[in-house]
């Protein structure tokens, strides 16, 4: 039967329910919302929904976490309804997210070198180095390697990169800016669509096994450290090096 014929055979209540579901679009509509907007009894709403489903005019979709929504049968539920690509059966797919973030990081790390192999952990590159990838290049890498079995938008890739930035695994900058020139929080305003294509990403070196925070202070490498006492001629109170370090 054609859609027009199926709609023509609807009762007044069914047509009212169908119109509300049509207006909801791919966001869907909840049964309680249908009841409020149509002023129909819950049993009438349930009966109309069953009839519309039998006529293949509407379908039910479970939203995150468990609420059932109704929408036209030909529509694809929005990301707000399904939870987007990060949810599988209304559950956060942690393994999928970790796989993608790991692959993104490996690609960014490999692009820190012009060679085809990963650079050494202590590699240093000049500020003029142009090999750092953009979000669009990372998106193309994920798609070309078929790492994800579902299509990911630029917004989805940006979410993964934001996770890496917040985890301290990569740094984000605008093209042509020295990473050393960036202050904490400079990338906070670059997460929107504006400036997204002119941002590049660099892997952060893991210094956990080599760094000693004590050596970062003047005391850790002071040549007169052994003579420094609270009441002596050399003391923290009159140390010019420590004062400069605190002001820095």
C-alpha positions as semicolon CSV with decimal commas, in nm:
position;residue;x (nm);y (nm);z (nm)
1;X;0,000;0,000;0,000
2;X;0,119;0,351;-0,073
3;X;0,196;0,593;0,209
4;X;-0,088;0,823;0,099
5;X;-0,334;0,534;0,114
6;X;-0,213;0,427;0,458
7;X;-0,245;0,782;0,589
8;X;-0,591;0,817;0,437
9;X;-0,707;0,512;0,631
10;X;-0,609;0,663;0,966
11;X;-0,866;0,757;1,225
12;X;-0,879;1,106;1,371
13;X;-0,681;1,008;1,681
14;X;-0,423;0,819;1,475
15;X;-0,382;1,115;1,242
16;X;-0,330;1,345;1,542
17;X;-0,060;1,116;1,683
18;X;0,102;1,080;1,341
19;X;0,121;1,458;1,299
20;X;0,294;1,503;1,635
21;X;0,547;1,232;1,547
22;X;0,610;1,398;1,210
23;X;0,674;1,732;1,381
24;X;0,930;1,569;1,614
25;X;1,157;1,481;1,321
26;X;1,461;1,263;1,389
27;X;1,463;1,366;1,756
28;X;1,160;1,142;1,813
29;X;0,888;1,192;2,071
30;X;0,806;1,018;2,398
31;X;0,466;0,860;2,470
32;X;0,407;1,088;2,769
33;X;0,479;1,390;2,551
34;X;0,230;1,261;2,294
35;X;-0,030;1,224;2,568
36;X;0,025;1,582;2,687
37;X;0,019;1,737;2,340
38;X;-0,286;1,549;2,214
39;X;-0,490;1,533;2,537
40;X;-0,563;1,169;2,457
41;X;-0,587;0,892;2,716
42;X;-0,275;0,679;2,752
43;X;-0,458;0,368;2,629
44;X;-0,570;0,557;2,317
45;X;-0,214;0,676;2,254
46;X;-0,079;0,322;2,292
47;X;-0,344;0,183;2,055
48;X;-0,271;0,449;1,792
49;X;0,104;0,387;1,813
50;X;0,051;0,015;1,763
51;X;-0,165;0,080;1,456
52;X;0,086;0,323;1,305
53;X;0,368;0,072;1,354
54;X;0,163;-0,202;1,189
55;X;0,107;0,027;0,890
56;X;0,487;0,086;0,868
57;X;0,443;0,459;0,915
58;X;0,645;0,495;1,236
59;X;0,906;0,307;1,436
60;X;1,020;0,300;1,796
61;X;1,379;0,381;1,893
62;X;1,542;0,335;2,231
63;X;1,717;0,652;2,335
64;X;2,006;0,679;2,574
65;X;1,972;0,537;2,829
66;X;1,646;0,339;2,791
67;X;1,355;0,565;2,699
68;X;1,153;0,464;2,393
69;X;1,086;0,733;2,133
70;X;0,877;0,730;1,816
71;X;0,963;0,878;1,477
72;X;0,876;0,831;1,110
73;X;0,999;0,498;0,982
74;X;1,224;0,646;0,712
75;X;1,419;0,874;0,947
76;X;1,761;0,807;1,100
77;X;1,775;0,889;1,472
78;X;1,987;1,191;1,563
79;X;2,311;1,158;1,759
80;X;2,135;1,308;2,060
81;X;1,897;1,011;2,058
82;X;2,147;0,730;2,001
83;X;2,439;0,884;2,189
84;X;2,641;0,921;1,870
85;X;2,923;0,692;1,756
86;X;3,054;0,652;2,112
87;X;2,757;0,441;2,223
88;X;2,675;0,082;2,134
89;X;2,336;-0,049;2,246
90;X;2,300;0,263;2,463
91;X;2,627;0,183;2,644
92;X;2,943;0,393;2,625
93;X;3,189;0,197;2,409
94;X;3,510;0,258;2,603
95;X;3,716;0,010;2,399
96;X;3,615;0,178;2,073
97;X;3,708;0,522;2,206
98;X;4,045;0,400;2,338
99;X;4,124;0,234;2,005
100;X;4,055;0,554;1,813
101;X;4,244;0,783;2,051
102;X;4,542;0,546;2,044
103;X;4,548;0,545;1,663
104;X;4,516;0,924;1,653
105;X;4,807;0,960;1,894
106;X;5,026;0,717;1,699
107;X;4,960;0,906;1,378
108;X;5,035;1,243;1,538
109;X;5,352;1,099;1,693
110;X;5,470;0,956;1,361
111;X;5,416;1,290;1,190
112;X;5,667;1,451;1,425
113;X;5,932;1,309;1,193
114;X;5,972;1,343;0,819
115;X;6,084;0,980;0,815
116;X;5,848;0,685;0,778
117;X;5,944;0,556;1,121
118;X;5,853;0,697;1,460
119;X;6,098;0,957;1,593
120;X;6,308;0,897;1,905
121;X;6,146;0,993;2,233
122;X;6,380;1,288;2,287
123;X;6,352;1,430;1,934
124;X;6,333;1,808;1,909
125;X;6,202;1,989;1,601
126;X;6,227;2,350;1,504
127;X;5,933;2,589;1,530
128;X;5,928;2,609;1,151
129;X;5,863;2,235;1,113
130;X;5,547;2,191;0,904
131;X;5,486;1,818;0,945
132;X;5,236;1,842;1,228
133;X;4,892;1,714;1,115
134;X;4,560;1,896;1,117
135;X;4,232;1,748;1,240
136;X;4,125;1,701;0,879
137;X;4,440;1,500;0,800
138;X;4,385;1,286;1,108
139;X;4,025;1,228;1,001
140;X;4,143;1,117;0,656
141;X;4,394;0,880;0,816
142;X;4,122;0,716;1,027
143;X;3,894;0,682;0,723
144;X;4,165;0,554;0,485
145;X;4,283;0,290;0,732
146;X;3,921;0,189;0,800
147;X;3,992;0,194;1,172
148;X;3,627;0,273;1,241
149;X;3,345;0,070;1,088
150;X;3,114;0,370;1,114
151;X;3,150;0,711;0,954
152;X;3,300;0,973;1,186
153;X;3,237;1,342;1,134
154;X;3,494;1,616;1,187
155;X;3,320;1,695;1,516
156;X;3,373;1,333;1,626
157;X;3,744;1,347;1,540
158;X;3,771;1,679;1,721
159;X;3,625;1,517;2,033
160;X;3,896;1,250;2,022
161;X;4,168;1,511;1,980
162;X;4,027;1,715;2,267
163;X;4,055;1,405;2,487
164;X;4,422;1,366;2,392
165;X;4,487;1,734;2,465
166;X;4,317;1,713;2,806
167;X;4,512;1,395;2,884
168;X;4,835;1,582;2,811
169;X;4,933;1,348;2,527
170;X;4,923;1,606;2,248
171;X;4,947;1,982;2,215
172;X;4,735;2,197;1,986
173;X;4,844;2,519;1,822
174;X;4,755;2,740;1,530
175;X;4,971;2,694;1,223
176;X;5,286;2,901;1,233
177;X;5,281;2,943;1,612
178;X;5,570;2,813;1,818
179;X;5,450;2,567;2,080
180;X;5,671;2,743;2,330
181;X;5,481;3,066;2,272
182;X;5,152;2,915;2,388
183;X;5,039;2,979;2,742
184;X;4,819;2,745;2,941
185;X;4,462;2,770;2,820
186;X;4,551;2,925;2,483
187;X;4,381;2,637;2,305
188;X;4,057;2,671;2,497
189;X;3,907;2,904;2,240
190;X;4,014;2,695;1,942
191;X;3,785;2,397;1,998
192;X;3,500;2,540;1,791
193;X;3,462;2,532;1,416
194;X;3,646;2,861;1,379
195;X;4,016;2,795;1,345
196;X;3,971;2,419;1,337
197;X;4,140;2,374;1,000
198;X;4,436;2,596;1,086
199;X;4,521;2,407;1,406
200;X;4,787;2,138;1,412
201;X;4,875;1,876;1,671
202;X;5,205;1,760;1,817
203;X;5,270;1,460;2,040
204;X;5,400;1,543;2,387
205;X;5,715;1,365;2,492
206;X;5,683;1,137;2,793
207;X;5,934;1,265;3,045
208;X;5,808;1,067;3,341
209;X;6,104;0,829;3,340
210;X;6,375;1,094;3,297
211;X;6,257;1,407;3,472
212;X;6,341;1,498;3,829
213;X;6,134;1,795;3,952
214;X;6,406;1,880;4,207
215;X;6,650;1,973;3,930
216;X;6,406;2,234;3,803
217;X;6,457;2,450;4,113
218;X;6,775;2,653;4,176
219;X;6,850;2,448;4,489
220;X;6,884;2,125;4,293
221;X;7,186;2,253;4,100
222;X;7,316;2,530;4,327
223;X;7,699;2,520;4,366
224;X;7,678;2,646;4,725
225;X;7,385;2,428;4,830
226;X;7,592;2,254;5,101
227;X;7,667;2,590;5,268
228;X;7,305;2,711;5,268
229;X;7,149;2,727;5,616
230;X;6,860;2,914;5,776
231;X;7,085;3,138;5,988
232;X;7,405;3,144;5,780
233;X;7,546;3,401;5,537
234;X;7,397;3,193;5,257
235;X;7,030;3,121;5,327
236;X;6,695;3,091;5,146
237;X;6,603;3,434;5,284
238;X;6,873;3,615;5,086
239;X;6,907;3,379;4,787
240;X;6,883;3,587;4,470
241;X;6,852;3,277;4,252
242;X;6,552;3,142;4,437
243;X;6,386;3,485;4,431
244;X;6,428;3,509;4,054
245;X;6,291;3,157;4,011
246;X;5,977;3,238;4,212
247;X;5,920;3,557;4,013
248;X;5,956;3,366;3,687
